[in-house]
């Protein structure tokens, strides 16, 4: 007869010797694992008090340097006044483990914990030094709260680490929650609350990093950005299944929930995904839910998929500048005070199957919404819908506004009930508008459905438009097969 055992490992901090007990629930004899078999030491063994008043920095430093493997934080409030450095090669494999009720108060400038490794290779196993596998791999920080009590406090800083794993953390009121510098590989941040930090929730500061995953976390109410990639060399980056909200400052220019800024010299980004997140904020000066700034001449920013997200309520929902090879698909995008999608100097961008809408329970349409494409080449916009866009003005512009661009295809979209115009093209070359319904369903239509002001070799074909809704300057486009209809609801 085969009997199945189910083991549940429960960490329990004991005041006697800092021993952890592994409790087993099974169908036969119980098991326990002693401290000798599963080495762990409580920070209280080294003199930490945890009352929120006494300076526990020295005690925690002793616990880390003891190299016992697993450093345990019982319930308490541990005050730290300067950075605790964790030299991974010196202390051997290490995990910092709390109980949930354990809180670290960073009352000094800089990071509460600074993990420093020596890995200088890539993610290729052949590039690893043996000491990385033996002593440094997968440092773990889990089930802790870190609170900033200094304006320059940082929660955790990682440098030259391999497989750093941060889970079940609450980091708040720091200048930066989690910061990566210099070089790191194979990062995992999962099931964390990075909340209400002064500037940035998670920052990659000019770091060379491949293979990073940020998942299943709340990253909210951080002042400048929720997640910021600033310079460096970034590859294989995944932002998946998070709630990323209200990362903005109403008094700061350019806040963003997710900001990829590759404008510093020598920077580059490739191979990233932003998938299945809720990303929303409030309008702020030139703010964006997602902003990707590549370098000039399309050399540094590209190969990004933005799919299956709910994105809304900022000045710009998605803003891409100097980027190439970006796919934006299957998103629900809403309530932009500026642009729903703004492409500047981009190439090879596919925008497919998105809904651009607004919150009708707000009773009265106030925000703008719309797509603005300027100085871009090779853009396909298809199978998307925009209703009730206020983009443009009495003088110019429309729900989809294409300027000084080449090889832009707008196909099989529905542009409905626009305030000024449906689709406008100016200085457009080899652009196509085909198979679209561009219709104002108000009793008295308010503007042109499709307007081509200047350019050459364009095609306007097989669209549904209001009667008299085509305004195409002579010599700018071939116009054929369009159907003019009387629109109603």
Steps between C-alpha positions, in 0.01 A plus 500: 500500500637835399441783744536858383654763727432871475770719649437858597809696599421759766765746615465581868745735670600384843673710759706198604797483266316654206401148387253450214263207517382320189160360597370209294140401448491145373312174526766333716782605732569875534840648413690800624807664360743644752709813465804285428323339204346825378736772628327823594567775749271767638627858495409507869774247566741776397347767722223653288217640714231579242316769697521768229715727719831322570750504213517137384744562214806344664310193614359431153844554345641235737222261402575548130876465537461183706419324175242264647300484178153597612459818704165510673311812616235428766211742545630846588604842367874502431654847465797534263712815473736410216526252215555135582732365233459137398822379334365186336837342437602549864180400681415199281146418383256713694130562554339776704166371625235676704165402641292766332468700824876571485571861398834670429510877540773658283589818690814576298585595142552226241372144484396302805666197338761513224564158349830488309616201296782447255322354197638669190389250238177463309208266574680227308601230753842479336573859608460430873782483747473199727485730802174647370332158502655397829458820700292767330212359293142596582518732800149516644316778680148412605213585739641830624377858516752778435394855586702808409549745787757715315441700180787316327410151621496211252342164579726245329792549258634215284841506330662221296253243631390178335143373542406747774148410613284757681158382614224598742654838583335827598728796427365850558596862573850455357645719227533183291348166595723252314806617307726306264841636399809405296415143390251229596358183346181294530307720742159399642273745686171334587205549736629831635341829603719788385286780632513876557871559450618856448637462148518153342360162596743274309798660324759359262769768515734471199526128563608223266227244557356204311208278599287694750144418610272730698171323566187482716583813698342830600720790390305810588509862622869553427571864419696499172463148359374159605764315297785698342770364270753780470781440253724195506469188288170321552395166346224242558282709727154385614240710685207263542178485702556802726282780630700815413299804605515868594875537451502873437562838656264779394787747533766303310548495122507159336384255768423147375370171634755320280791705362766355269751779441785402272606857414827495702796445265590136441167360623288234331184295559381187320263209554243611755137429580240699691211254521183456702541796735259761631672834443319819593562836667372857476594767246826677589729739306607300191445181698456154348383156604769340279785709357789362293771747399757351268815667374529696179502327160309196632816335627423435865133421565302211361348153497224559754156338530223689684204261514188422698526793740242740643658844451336826597454840656825685432596782269640244254408135527788371283783724378778359282786711366792379287393137528479214252355151492217563748171308502197645682210256498189398687503784752207690648612864494293781642471857624809685378524872568739520205562200273390139534799409283778741399772383261796728433782408261416130515529215251352154450220537754193274492184618679224241482177408673482776761194669643539873567207617707399715796300458819137577407396496866686830532186637333679760288794447269794713618825330403644495149607150383640433155805382304776736387772373265778738401825458306460122501555230238350157461199509735202266473186597691223244461185346648469763771215724608494861620176656614433861592852633456551870572849506346567791264355850481273712286802574279667161458546143621269211572447178692789345305750769402789403270769757428827492304495120485561229240353155444226523761209260452166559674280200423170353623459746786189673627526868583164612634345826623820707485474861607703665223612254230542127464837439330734775384820470297750778437836463325417133461676270253384152393242489778178300473158532663301194395195309617418733790170634631563869568160629598357773719159374610379831641196653338717772352849358419768733626801464271676316219523124532828466310712799408826496302667840502839434341731223387511253212432142392237437767193276472153560647286197408197293599403701807157591640475877556231762552362668191745768394747365754800464267727804466804401296732759352558448129808293419551365851316167479308253289139486619288201403222270613393704801134494603333816627216427740239680706606418853270452797492308824 
